[in-house]
Structure formats: C-alpha cells, structure tokens
Amino acid sequence: PIRAVNAILSRFVERYYVILFVVAILTALFLRLYQWPNIPAGAQCDEVMSGVDAYALALYGTDRFGTSYPAMLWGWGYGQQSAFLAYFSSLFLHFMEPSLVALRLPALTLEIGSLFVLWDFARRIAGKNYALIALFLSAVCPWHIMLSRWSIDANLFSILLLFSCDALAAGIKKKPMLYVSMALFGLTMYTYGISMYTVPPLLV
C-alpha cells in the first residue's frame, strides 16, 4: 500500500510540478508580505543599530562612530555587531530615505531569494521531489517567516551559509562555483560570531 500511494503521489507531483512550485512560492510570499513591514510592530533594537550604521556607510563610508569601513561594528557598547547586514543595507539606503521599509527590505530580499536557493540545494542533494517538499516546509516555517520580517544581523548567518552550501554543491560539477562558494563562506564570517566555530569544521 505504501508503494502504491507513493507511486500515485509521484505521478501527481510529476504532472503538476510547476503548479505546485508556484503555489509554494505564492504561499511563502503571502506569509512574508502580508502587512509588511508593520508586522512585527516597531523596530527591534538590533535592526536600528545596523540600520544607523548602514546609513552612515551609505553617506560617509564610516560606521555611526566615524570608523572608516569597519570589519566589526559596535553593539551594546562593546562590539559584536556583525557587519554584513549593515554593508548590504547600505546599498539600499544609498537610494532610499531611512524608514522601516528601507530597514527591513534587505533582509526580506535575501530571505525570499533563499527560498529558491533552498529548492536548488535540496534538488542537488536528493532530487526535485525532495526539493519541492523542502520548499513547502520552508514556505510555512514560522522561523523563516520571522527572518523575512525582522532585519537582524545574526539572522543572515543561516541564509549566507545556505547560499555557500548550494554553491559548493554546484561546484562538484562546475568547478568555478567552488570559488564562488569559498567567497560566500568567507562572507558568512561577517554575519554572526558563532560562524568562526561552525564554518571551518563544516568545510573540513
């Protein structure tokens, strides 16, 4: 019976794959864009710190204290504010006025992009049917939805790591992608402090 059900489901997915893929993406977009950026209300303190640094980088090439192109930003008076989000956000704030939209748009952009990257990574690992299941699960995952709605520096660690791993998987067949993956793995070191303890062992 299990094999019979599996065969029926496989034929159904094969026949309507594109439609199911579009449904998963539309579901994900609705859950992330409904009343965005006003849910959650207000701005989280880490969002504001990265946003102010991003605005200073866009205008003057410094953090909010006047340090030119810092590798690590100041948070809570002693450092440990990851730099990647501020630099990425500065590309948006170079063309936008400071606002909640400008503050949260960079994270939303990366998170929506990560849905397609996750599908591609899962497809490379175990095939397109497995990738479709992964896409549906991530589309409705509360954790991933909140990553899209909150622009917090540490949240981008998992996303950059996903991009890095997908490029690494692609590099098995296309060698130039190995160099892309190493560059992305390097960028993950600027997303969250624990990356220095997790990325090297992962690569090993």
N, C-alpha and C positions, 0 to 999 in steps of 0.2 A: 504493500500500500504506500509506503514512503517513497519508493522508486516511482510509482505511478503518479503520485502527487507532484514529485519533483519534475517529472517529465512534462506534466501539464503546465506547471509554473514556468519551466524553461521555455516552452513553446510560446506561452503568453508574453513573457518578457522579450523574447526574440522578435516577436511580431510587433510589439508596441514599445520598443525600447526608447525611441526618440520621444514619444509622447510622455512616457514615464520620467524620462530625464528632464523634460521641460516642466512637468508637474512638480518635480522635486525642487527645481531652481525657483519656480514661481512661489512655491510654499516658503522656501527659505527667504526670498526677497520680501514677501508679505510680513513675515515674522520679524524681520530686521528693520523694515522701513515704516511699519505702522506707527504713526505719531513720533517718528524720528525727527529731530534729536531730543524731543522733550520727555521721552521715557528712557532712562530714569530722569526725574526732575532735577534741575540744578546742575552743578558741575562738581565732580569729585576733586578733592584737593590735589591728587597726583596729576589729574588732567590739566588743572590750572597751571601747576608748576612747569610741566612740559610745554604747555601752550605759550606761556610767557617767554620761556627760553627759545621756543621756535620763532616767535615774533621778533625777538632780539636778533636771532641768527638771520632771519629774512631781511631785517633792516640794516644791521651793522656787522654781521658776521661774528657776533660775540654771544655769550650767554647773558643772563639778566644781570650779572655782576660785572660784565665788561671783559671777561676772559675770552680771548680770540680762539674760535674753533676748538672748544674743549673736547677731549675724548670721554670724559665723565662729567656729569652735571651735579650740581649741589641740590640735595633734597633733605629737608628736615634738619638743616644746619650742619651736616657732616658728610655730605656726598651720597653716593649710592643711587642717584637718579640716572637711569640708563639713557644713553644719548641718541639711540637710533630713532625713537619716535620724534624727538624734537627736530632732528635734522630732516626727517621725512616730512613732518608737518610744516617745516619752514618753506618747502616747495609750494604748499597750498597758501600759506599766509603771505607769500610774496605777491600773490594776485588777489587775495581776499582780505576783507577787513576782519579784525578779531570778532568772533561771535561763537555761539555754541555750535553752529553748523561747521564753521571752519575748524573748531576744536575737535569735533568728532568725525569729520569726513575722512581724514587719513586712515583711521582705524577701520572705518566702515569699508573703505575701498580695499584694503588688504584682506579683510575678513571675507568679503564677497568673492574676491579673487581666490581665496584659499579653498572655497568650495570646489572650484574647477580643478585646482591643483590636487586636492584630496582625491577627487574622482580619477584623475590621471595616475596618481601614485598607486591607488588601490587596483586600478586596471593593470598596471605593470606587475603588481605582486601576484594577483590571483584572478585576473580576467575581468571582463566588462560587467558581468552579472554581479560579482562581488563589489565592484566599484559602484554600481547603482544602489546596492544596499547601504554601502558606506555613505553615499550622498544623501539618501533619505534620512538616515540616522543623524547625520550632522545638520541637516536642514532644520530638524525639530529639537536639537540638543540645546537645552537652556544655557549651558555653559558657553557654547559657541555663539548663541544669540546675544548674550551679555558682552562677549568680546567685541561684537559688532557695534554695540550701543555705548560702550564705555571706552574712551581713548586713554588707556593707562599703559605706561611704558612696558611693564613686565608682561602684559598680555601678549605682546608681539613675539615673545620668545618662541612659543609653540608654533606660531604661524611661520616665522622665518625658518625654524627647524623643519617644518613640513616642506617648505619650498626647497630647502637644501637637500632633503632626502629624496624628493622627487627628481631633482636634477641629477643626483647621484645614481638613482635607478636608471634614468635616461642615459647616463654616461656609460653604462655597461655596453650599450650598442653604438652610441655616438660619443666617441672619445672627447670631443670639445666640450661636451656637457659636464665632464668631470671637473674641468677648470671653473666652469660656472658654479658647480656645486661647492667647490672649495671656497670661492669668493663669498657665496651665501653662508656657508658655515662660519666664515670669518665675521660676517655681519651679525650673526647670532650672538657673538661675544659682546655686542653693544646693546643687547635688548634686555638682559636680565643677569644679575650677578651669579646665579647658580649655573649659568652656561659654562663657566670655566671648570666646573666639576662634572658636567654631564656631556658636553660636546666631544672633548678628547676621548673619553672612554667609549663613546658611541662610535667614533671613527675607527678606533682600534678594533 
